Amino acid sequence: MADSRQGAAPAGSAEAHGHPARDSVRLAVVIGALGVVFGDIGTSPIYTLGTVFNPGDPHPVPVSTQNVYGVVSLVFWSVMIIVTVTYVLLAMRADNDGEGGIMALITLLRRWSSQRGRRTAAILAALGIFGASLFFGDSMITPAISVLSAVEGLKVVEPSLDSAVVPVTAVIIVILFLVQRRGTAAVGRVFGPVMIAWFTAIGACGVKGIAEHPGILRALSPTYALGFLFGHFGTAFFALAAVVLAVTGAEALYADMGHFGRRAITRGWLFLVFPACVLSYLGQGALILGDPKNISSPFFLLVPDWGRWPMILLATAATVIASQAVITGAYSVTSQAAQLGYLPRLRIAHTSESTIGQIYVPWINWLLMVSVLTLVFAFRSSAALAFAFGMAVTGTITITTLLFFYVARAKWGTPKWLLGIGAGVLLLVDLLFVAANLTKLVHGAWLPLLIGLTAFTVMTTWQRGRSIVTAERARHEGPLPAFINDLRSGAEPTRTVPGTAVFLNRGKETAPLALRANVEHNHVRHEQVVILSIETEPVPRVPADRRLLVDSLGFADDGIVHVTARYGYMETPDVPATLAMLEPADTEGPLDLDRASYFLSKIELRRGKARTMAPWRKRLFIATSYITADAAEYFGLPGDRTVIMGSHIEV
């Protein structure tokens, strides 16, 4: 896989001489990126201009030559500033060991908070969590608006099929979510070629429209965008709420950087996706100039009559790919949030043996499916959903921009005056879009805000409740060194039984509840005792040579050791496989892992009287705990050799 962080190839290497095999690998990575990364932003031309000039908009943009030039110019420069400059040229340079996205920025902020500006970093991290929360709204709206917009092509070809749009959309969405459990590995091989065909087709249609009205090329000049924005601010300001649809999916470029590398995504964007989208927007603008009636569906009307059915099929495939990308993105955000302690541990299935990032989260899958179907039946058209879509996008973009400039200062020491200029310009653009979308609050923009606030409340409540439970649990467990000293001194009379016992614990400061209960109530301990702690580091993946850390806990002859297993936030722990990496010398004797017993301490939460959290947050925390995945399954423990011992803790 091409990786922008690799150094220059040495002289005489295949890369230095442009070896065909290496070039084909690079091309394969770019094609793969085209099939996954650009699905959302690449289907924006279907509905963007139609939404801007939608006569049903509460603040419609009148169709006139001047307005068409202004809108097309605004679209072009919005894509240029937000996608090309903010994301491709700037944000994608701030990576966390190759991984991108808003969750990666949050981990960087958490890492640096102990070094500088702890309070500022904490506030920005909270903003980042809200941005991640807005992404869940995006994950619900994108499949609905994308598939609806493609299927709406049916009524352009045959108006009598208008009533079939919603049912057909619902069937496609149900099928899409039903096949998620199979993973995207097999389908992914055809994603790239489909999207290449898509971008080629929309670019060719755009050229056709431009050829009929070449004057539309003048819209590439920023003077038209600025003239429209400042000369007709009232109209242009409200138009921004729809113009922002052209940049939906920009976050995907950043979030999927870890899978394809910055170089592959940059090349795909600059050499195919960006030119194709711009040609489509220019062609649609030319079509509207030719006949204002074409605002009803400028994208499909730009296609020749003979090509509309194939374009509908291609658009449907492209929007399914766009939906697939954002659904798997929701899986990744959920997994990372759980690893960082903002969500409970959920059951995660890896769907590819070769690609770690391809995962399936059943609970999130069914939640998304129900949510997307609800949106389809409630809004019934892509134009109605567009009002809701922009709010989620602008919020996430603004927060990402803000976090990036903090990273730029903390990581690279960028001069404050330069940051001030760059941040001032980009944040002004972002905040203009946010303000414009707030005007659509009562028309649907409230929806992603509600989803985002709900997700934010759940995540922050879980983080707070988890810290309370951790402190209370530590009090119940007691210090581990004192417990081991009691065992050695005979203060706790026990009988040693043969075999290996593995106790999962949060760290080595406290004694596992299950181990304490075994000694105090059953008066037995195993010959080999491994106290295992799982640590999630603020990096995507931990190399094998840093996976394990063994501590004899002060005594090298008692058969009790503490093992720390480190994982990245994008990895799923496999305890038996990890313990198999240990040498007998590390564990004060060989471990019998084939017959080892695994002990888990299960906590039953109860709402207490202490004023640790508001009563409603206590109820929410306890309710959220019910969706926690089975720990034995999550850690890969053998079910027939796992013992669960419980206790009660008040929140």
N, C-alpha and C positions, 0 to 999 in steps of 0.2 A: 504493500500500500504506500502510495506517495505520502510523504510527510514533510511539511514545510519546515520542521525543526531540524531535519537532517542537515549535516554539513555538506560542503561541496564534494563532489566525487573526485577521487584521486586520479591523477593522470594515468591513462591506460585502462581505466575501468570501462565497463560496458556503458555506464551512464554518461561518462565524459565523451564517448564516441557516438552517442545516440544509438545504442544497440537496439535493433528492432524488437527484441523480446521485452526490454525495459520500456520502450515506447508503447508497446501493446498493453503492458500492465498499467502504465499511466492512463492510457486511453480507456481501459476498462474501469478504472477508478472514476474518471470523469463521467463515463456513461452511467455508472452506478449512482453517482451523485445526482445526475439529471433525473433519475428515476425515483429518488427518495426526497431529495432536498427541495427541489423546485416545483413540486406538484401544486402547492397552495398558491404561491405567488405567480406561477405560470398559468393558472386558470383565472386569475383576476380579470383579464380582458373580457371575459364572458359577460360580466355584469357591471363593471365599473362605470363606463360612460352612460350606459342605459340607466343606471341609478342616479347619476348626476342630473340628467335631463328628464327624470321621471316626473310626469305631470302630477302624479299623486303625492309627491313629496310635500310636506307641510311648508317648506321654503323652496319652491321650484326655481330652477334656473331657466329663464326665458331663452328660447332657441334663436340666436342671431349669429351673424358671421363673427362679430367681435367676441361674443361669449364662447363660441366654439373654439376659436383660436386661443382664448384665455384659458379655457378649461383643459384643452389638450396640452398646452404649455405648462400649466400647473401640475398635471399628471406626470409629464416627463421630468420636470425638475424636482418633484416630490420623490419620485423613484431614484433619481440621481443622488439627491442629498441624503435621504434616509437609508436606502438600500446600499448604493454604491459607496458613499462616503462613510456614513455612520457604521454600517455593519461590515461591508467587504474590506474597506481600507483601514478602518480603525478598530472596531470592537473585536474582530476576529484575530487581532494581534494579542489580545488579552486572553490567554488560555490557561487552564489549570491542568498541567501535564497533558496537553493536547486536547482536552475536553473544553467545550464551549457551552454557551447558554447561561441563563440567569442563575441557575442553581450553582454552576461552576463559579460565577462571580461571588455568590454568597459564601462559598467555602473559602475563597481567597480573602474575603472581608473578615471571616471568622479567624483565619490564620493570622492576619495582620492586626487584629484588634488588641492583642497583647503587646504589640510593638508601638503602636501610635494611635492616638485618637480613639480610645476604647468606646467612648460615648457616641462619637460620630459614626464609627463603624457599626455599632449596635443599631442605631437609627436607620442607617442605610441597609443593613441586613434585613431589618423588619420591612423596609420598602421593597427589598428584593423578594421577600416571601409573599408580599402582596402581589408583586408582578408575576410570580409563579402561580399564585392563586387565580389571577386573571387568565393565565394560560389554560386553566381548566375550562373557563368559559369559552375561550377560543376553540378548545377541543370539542366542545358540544356544538358550537355554532358552525364551524367550518364544514363538517360533513353535510349538515342540513342545507346551508346556502350553496355549497359547491354542487352537490348532486341535483338540487332543485333547479339551479341555473342551467345545468346541462340538459335536463329532461324538459325544461320549458321550451327548448328548441322544437319539440313536437308540435306545439301550437303555432309556430312560425311556418312549418311545412304544411300542417293540416289543422286549421283552427278548431275543428270539431273534436280534436284530441285534448282540448284544454282540461276537461274533467278527469283525464287519465294521469295528469302530471303528478298529483300528490300520491295516488296509490302506487304508481310505478316507482316513484322516489322512495316510498316506504319499503317496498319489496327489495330494492337495491341495497338500502341501508341495513335491513335485517340480514340479508345474505352476507354483506360486508362484515358485520360483527360476528356472525356465526362461524365464519372461516378464520377468525383471528387465532383460534386455538392451534391451528395448523402452522402458524408462523408465516413470515414473509420470505423465507429463504427461496422456496421454489418459484413463487410469483415474482420475486425481485429480479430474476434474470430477464424478464420481459419488460419490466418497468422502464428501464433506460431507453430501449428502442421505441417503445410507445411514446415516450415524452419527446424523443428526437423527432418522430413523425408529427407530433402535436405542434412543436415549436416551428418546424418547417412549414406546416400547413398554415398556421396563423400568420407567420411572416409573409408567406406567398400571397395570402388574401389581402394583407395590409399593403403590399406592393401594388396589387391590382387597384385598390382604392386610391392610393397616392398617385398612380399614373393618370387617373381620371381627373384629379384635382391637385396637381403638384404644388399649388400655392400653400397647402397645409404644412409643408416643410418649414415655412416661416415660424411655425409654432415652437420650433426647437430653440428659438431665441428667448432668453430669459426676460426680455423686455415685454413680451406679451403676458407672461405670468405676472410680472410685477405691475404692469399696467392694469391688468384685470383685478389684481388683489387690492391695489391702492386706489385705482380709479373707480372701481365699483365694489368697494369693500363690503357693503351690505350683502350683495349677491355672492361675491367670492367667498366670504366668510362661511356662509351656510353651505356653499358647494364643497368646502373642505371636508365636511362630514362624509361625503361620498367619494371624494378624490382619494381619501386615505385607503379606500379599498384596493387601490393599485399597489399598495405596499404590504398587504396582508401576506403573511408567510415569511416576512423578513427575518423573524426570530428563528425560523427553521434553519436558515443558512448558518447561523451562529451555533444553534443547539446541536446540529448534526456534524459539526466540525471534527469531532473525535472519531467519527466513522470513516471519513473520507479525506481529511486533511484540508488545510486552508488553501493550498495550491489548486487542488482539483475543483473545489467549490468556486474559487475565484475565476478559474478558466472557464468553467461551465457557464457562469453568470455573464462574464464579459464577452465571450465569443459566440454564445448562442441565445441564452435566455433573455438577456437585456435587449439585444437587437430585435429579436422576434416580438417581444412584448411592445417595444416602441413602435415598430412597423404596424402592429395591429391597432394600437391606439391612434396613430396617424391616419391609417386607412379608414377607421371608423369615423374619425373627425371629418375626413374628406367626404365620406358617404352622407353624413348629416348635412354638410354644406350643400351637397347636391340636392337633397330632399329632406327637409326637416321632419317629415313623417317617419323617417327611418329611426327616430329615437326610440321607437317601440322595442326594437331588438337589433341594434346596430351590429352586434357581433355576427349573428347568424345571417342577417341580410347582406353582409359584406361577402358572404360565400356565394358562388354561382349556384343557380337552381339545381344543377345536376350533382353538386357536391354537398348539399345540405344534409341528406340522410347520412352519408359517411361522416360528415363533420359532427353530427349529433352523437353518433356511436363513438367517435374519437374523443369528443368532449366528455361523454359519460365515463369513458375509461380514464381520461385524465383527471376528472374530479374524484373518481374512486381512489386513484393514486394519491391525490391531494389529501383525501380523507384518511387514507391509510397512514400517510406520513404523520399527520397530527395525532392520530389515535396512538400510534407507537410512541410518539413524543410524550403523550400523557402517561403511558406506562413508565417511561424513563424518568419523568419528573416525579411520579409517585414513588418509584423505587429509591431515587436519590433522596427525596424528602424523608422517607422512612429510615434510611441509613443515617441521616443527619439528626434524627430525633424529632422531626416535626409531624410525623404520622406514625401510627402503630405498624408493626411488622405485618405485611400482607403476604399471601401466598403468591410466589412468582415462579413461572415456568419459563425455562430457557428453550427457545424454539429452534435454535441453530447450534450445531456442534462446533462450527467454525467461527461464528460471529457472536461475541459475548453480548453485544448490545441488543440483540434480537430477543426480546422477552415478551411474555404474555401475563397480564395480571387480571385474573378472572373477575374479581370484585369490581375493578374499574371498568372492565369491558362491558359488563351488564349495566352498570350505572350510566355509562355513556350512551349505550344503545337506547335505553328508556328515555334519557334526556333528549337525544337527537330526534327520536320519533315524536316526542311531545312538541318539540319546536316545529317540526315539519307540519304537524296537524294543527298547531296553534297559529302559525304565521302564514302557511300555505303558499308563499311566494318568496323568491329570492330578494325582491325589492323591499318587502316588509322586514325581512331579516337583516337587510343591509344596515338599517338604523342601529341595530344591536351590535352588529359585527365590529363597526369602527371603534367603539368604546374600548373593547378588550384589546384591540391592536394598538391604539394610541397610548393606552396606559402602560402596556408592556414595553413599548419602544421608548417612552420617556424615562421609565425607571432604568432600563438597560443603559441608556445614554448617560444618566446621572451616575450610575455605578461605575461605568467605564472610566469616566473622568477622575473619579476618586482612585481607581486602580492605576490610571496613568500617572497620577501624582505619587502614589505610594510605591509603585513598582519601578517606575522609570525615572522618577524625580523630574518630571516635565515642569518647566518653569511656570510659575503661577500666571504670569501675564499671557502666556500662550494658551494655557488651559482656560483662562477667562474669556479670551476671544473665541476659541473653538466651542467651549461649552455654551457661551452666550448665544452664538448663532444657531447651533444645533438644537439647544433646548428651546429657543424662541420658536423655531419651526415646529418642534414637537408639541409645545404648549398651545400653539395656535390650533393644531389639530385636536388636541384634548378639549379646548374651549368650544370649538365648533361642534364636536360630538356631544358635549353637554347640552347643547340646544335641542338635541334629539332625545333628551332624557325621558320625557313622557311618551315618546313614540317607539320605545324599545331599547334605548341605550341603558335603561335601568337594569336590564336583564344581566349583562356581563358583570356590572357592578355588584348586583345582588349575589351572583355566583361567586365572584371574587371575594366579597366580604364574608360570605358563608365559609368558603374554603380557608380564608385567612383566620377566621375565628376558630375553626376546628384545629388548624395547625398550631396556632399560638397557644390554644388551650391545652392541646396535647403536650406541647413542649413544657408548659408550666406545670401541669399535673404530673408529668413524668419526673420532673426534678423534685417535686414534693414526695412522690412515692419512693424515689431513690434515697432521699434523706431518711425517711421513716424506715425503709427496709434496712439501711445501714445500722440503725439503732437496734432493730430486732436481731440482726445477724451477729453483731459484736465484732471486735477486732480479731483478725485471723492469727496474728502472732501469739496472742494470749491463749487462744483456743489450742494451738499446736503445743504450746508449753504445758497446758493442762493435760494433754494426751501423754506427753513424755513423762511428766511427773507422776502420773497415775491418779491425778485429781478426778479424772473422768475414767473410771475402770472400764476397759473395753477388751473384747476378744478379737484377735486378728484372724480373718478368714481369707483363704486363697482367692486369687483373681484380681482383676483390674476394675476399678470404679472411676468413672469420669463425671465430675460435678461441674456443671456450667455455672459460672458466677460472673458478676459485673467487673470484678477487679481482684486484687490480692490484699486489699486492706481489710476486708471483712470475710467472715466464714460463711460458706454457702449454707442456706437454711436447711437444705436436704441433708448435708453432711452433719450439721449440728443435731438435727432430729435423729439421724441414724445412731449417733454416738450417745446422746442423752436418753433416748427412749429404747433403742434396740441394743445398745451397749456393744456394738460391733463396728469394725472398720475393715476395709479390704487391704490386702497386702500391698497393692500398688494403687495409690490415690493420685489422680490427676485433677487439679482444679483448673478449669479452662475458662479463660476470659476472651471474648470476642471484641476486638477494637476496630471501629470504623474510622479510618484516617481520611482527612480532607483531600484525598486524591482519588482519581477514578479507579486505579488498580495498583496493587502492591506486588512487586516482583517476588519470585519464590525465595530468593536469598534473604529477604527481609520479612518473610511470612511469620516465623516463629521466634519467640523469646522465652527461654526456660529459666526459672528461678527455683533453687532448692529450698527456699524459705528458711535458710539458716542452718539446716541440718542435712547432711549428705547421706544419711544412713537410715532414715525413717520411712522411705518409700513414698513420701508425700512431696509432690512438686507442683509448682504453679506454671502454667503455660499460657502465654499470651499469643493469640492468633490475630494477625493484622490483616484487614481486608480494605479494599477501596470501596467508595460509596456506590460503585456500579457493579460490585461483585456479590454473589450469593454464597454464604459460607457453606462448606461441606466438611463437617467436623471429623468423621472417620478418615476421609482422605487426607485431611491436614495432619491428624495425629500419626498417620502412617509415615510421615516424613521424619518423625523423631527417631533418634538413635538410642539404643539401650543405655549408653553412657550418660545421655541427657536426662533420663527419667529414673535413675537409681535402680536400674534393672529393666528387663524386657517387658513390654506391655502386651498383654494377650488381647489384642483388639478384636479377634474373631469371636471371643466370648465375653467381651467387656460389657459391663452394665453402665448405662448412662442415667444420671439423676438430674431431674429438673425441679426447680422450686417454683410452684405455681402460686401466684398472688391473687386472692379474691379481694376486690376493692369494695369499700363501703364508705358511704358519705358520713363524715364526722362533723363535730360541732366546731372544730377549730376554724378560725377565719383565714384559711390559706387561700381560698378563692371564693368568688361569689357563688351562691348556691346553684344558680343555673349553669355556671361553668363546671361545677362539680358533677352535676347530672350529665352534662355534655361529655366530660372526660370519661366518666364511667360507661356511658353509652358507646362512645367511640372504641373503648377497649374491647367490646364484644366482637369487633370485626378483625381482631388480631389473629394472624395465622397461627396454626398449631406449631409450637416451637420445635417439636421433634421433627416434623416434616420440613420446616424451614431450614434447620441446621443439618438436615440429611441424616438424622439418627435412626437406627434400626428400631422399628416399632415394637418388636418382640423382646427387646432388651433395654427398653427405656422405662424408668420408674419416675412417676410424677408425685411430688409431695407438696401439699398446699399449706397456706397460712393466710390470715386476714390482715389487711392494712387499711386504716381509715385515711381518707383524703381530707 
